[in-house]
Amino acid sequence: MEKNIPSTVIITVHNDFETQHVVVKWFFKTVNVILGLNAIWLGILTIIDTSLRCILAGIFLSFSGVMVLVFELPILCNFLELMKPLTQFSQSWSSVHKLIFYLVPPIIVIAACQSISAIVGSICLFGVAAIYLYLAFSNSRTSK
């Protein structure tokens, strides 16, 4: 009357790493574009100030936001011949180089102007840098 019940159960899970990697990559690019757009309009708000330092910081913040868009969505700038070499150059950068590139401008902006729009715009650029910090660490971890 005893029934033979198998003692082990085998579960097969198909993990499509490449598909997950592409989805995560596009998610990060989307977040970076949103943060870049926020940095642009917050830079414009920073320009509307009476001090020269805040005006220059706002111009620099808006320019940094535009550079985020150029580097993250090169298809937006393909119609401009001036931007094609820049977008091709940025595609060859590693995550560490982009991290450094996105980390320096918000420090300069906060040092130049301490208005709320400059600080929040700089936090947006720090967010872009934080994503590239994560990508740099995850790339170094997976390469081992």
C-alpha positions in Angstrom: 0.0 0.0 0.0 3.0 2.3 0.1 3.2 4.7 -2.8 6.5 5.8 -4.2 6.7 9.6 -3.9 9.7 11.2 -5.5 11.8 12.9 -2.8 13.2 15.7 -5.1 11.5 18.1 -7.3 13.4 19.8 -10.1 12.3 23.3 -11.1 13.8 24.8 -14.2 14.0 28.6 -14.4 15.1 30.2 -17.6 16.9 33.4 -16.7 17.3 35.6 -19.8 20.1 37.8 -18.6 20.5 39.7 -21.8 16.9 40.8 -21.9 17.0 41.9 -18.2 20.2 43.8 -19.0 18.7 45.7 -21.9 15.6 46.6 -19.8 17.7 47.8 -16.9 19.9 49.8 -19.4 16.9 51.5 -20.9 15.4 52.2 -17.5 18.6 53.9 -16.4 18.7 55.9 -19.6 15.1 57.0 -19.1 15.8 58.1 -15.6 18.9 60.0 -16.7 16.9 61.8 -19.4 14.3 62.9 -16.9 16.9 64.1 -14.5 18.7 65.9 -17.4 15.4 67.7 -18.4 14.9 68.7 -14.7 18.4 70.1 -14.6 17.8 72.2 -17.7 14.6 73.9 -16.5 16.1 74.3 -13.0 19.1 75.9 -14.6 16.8 78.3 -16.4 15.2 79.1 -13.1 18.6 79.7 -11.6 19.5 82.1 -14.4 16.6 84.3 -13.3 18.5 85.9 -10.4 20.3 89.1 -9.7 23.7 87.9 -8.9 26.2 87.2 -11.7 27.5 84.0 -10.0 24.0 82.5 -10.0 23.4 83.5 -13.6 26.7 81.8 -14.6 25.8 78.7 -12.4 22.4 78.5 -14.1 23.9 78.6 -17.6 26.4 75.9 -16.5 23.6 73.8 -15.0 21.4 74.1 -18.1 24.4 73.2 -20.3 25.1 70.2 -18.1 21.5 69.1 -18.5 21.8 69.4 -22.3 25.0 67.3 -22.2 23.1 64.6 -20.3 20.5 64.6 -23.1 23.2 64.5 -25.8 25.1 61.7 -24.2 22.1 59.6 -23.2 19.9 60.1 -26.3 22.3 60.6 -29.2 19.4 60.1 -31.7 18.1 63.6 -30.6 21.2 65.3 -31.9 21.9 63.2 -35.1 20.5 65.9 -37.3 23.2 68.4 -36.1 26.5 67.7 -37.8 28.3 69.5 -34.9 27.0 67.0 -32.4 27.8 63.7 -34.3 31.5 63.6 -33.3 30.5 64.4 -29.7 27.9 61.6 -29.5 30.3 59.1 -31.1 33.0 60.1 -28.6 30.6 59.8 -25.6 29.6 56.3 -26.7 33.2 55.1 -26.3 33.4 56.3 -22.6 33.2 53.8 -19.8 30.9 54.2 -16.8 33.7 55.6 -14.7 34.4 58.3 -17.2 30.8 59.3 -17.4 30.6 59.2 -13.6 33.4 61.7 -13.3 31.9 63.9 -16.1 28.5 64.0 -14.4 30.0 64.5 -10.9 32.0 67.6 -11.5 29.3 70.1 -12.8 27.0 69.9 -9.8 29.9 70.6 -7.4 30.8 73.7 -9.4 27.2 74.9 -9.5 26.7 74.5 -5.7 30.0 76.2 -5.1 28.9 79.2 -7.2 25.3 79.6 -6.2 23.3 78.4 -3.2 19.8 79.1 -4.4 17.2 76.3 -4.0 16.8 75.8 -7.8 20.6 75.4 -8.2 20.8 72.9 -5.4 17.9 70.8 -6.6 19.2 70.9 -10.2 22.6 69.8 -8.9 20.9 67.0 -7.0 19.4 65.9 -10.4 22.9 65.7 -11.8 24.2 63.9 -8.7 21.4 61.4 -9.4 22.8 60.8 -12.9 26.3 60.4 -11.4 24.9 57.9 -8.8 23.4 55.8 -11.6 26.8 55.7 -13.3 28.4 54.9 -10.0 26.1 51.9 -9.7 26.9 50.8 -13.3 30.6 51.2 -12.7 30.5 48.9 -9.6 28.2 46.4 -11.3 30.4 46.3 -14.3 33.5 45.7 -12.2 31.8 43.0 -10.2 30.6 41.1 -13.3 34.0 41.3 -15.0 35.7 39.3 -12.2 
